[in-house]
Amino acid sequence: MTEQELVERARDVLVRRLKIKSSLITLDTDIEELGADSLDLVTLAGEFEDVFSVSIATKEIMKIRTFGDIVRQLLEKVGSAA
């Protein structure tokens, strides 16, 4: 999977879960500004785990502030799983 494919798949999860337009999501987008709270982050992490077959620790979830943070976490996890 390329980085762009990962970004698109991660964006799709956010769009579906938060019911927002994909055009609102850039790497700099603050997740809270999209309406996500800490419970949403935990739920999103579970979806990312399912979609990307990775494990995300709770302490890592709580560090997420932007969509770019999500992408970096996933790239690190997917890269180490390969």
MOURUR-V761979 format. One record per run of one state. SS is the DSSP state (a for helix, b for strand, c for the rest). FROM is the first residue (numbers start at 0). TO is the last residue. If there is no record, write none. Layout:
BEGIN
((SS | FROM | TO) (SS | FROM | TO))
END
This chain:
BEGIN
((c | 0 | 1) (a | 2 | 17) (c | 18 | 20) (a | 21 | 23) (c | 24 | 28) (b | 29 | 29) (c | 30 | 30) (a | 31 | 33) (c | 34 | 36) (a | 37 | 51) (c | 52 | 56) (a | 57 | 60) (c | 61 | 64) (b | 65 | 65) (a | 66 | 80) (c | 81 | 81))
END
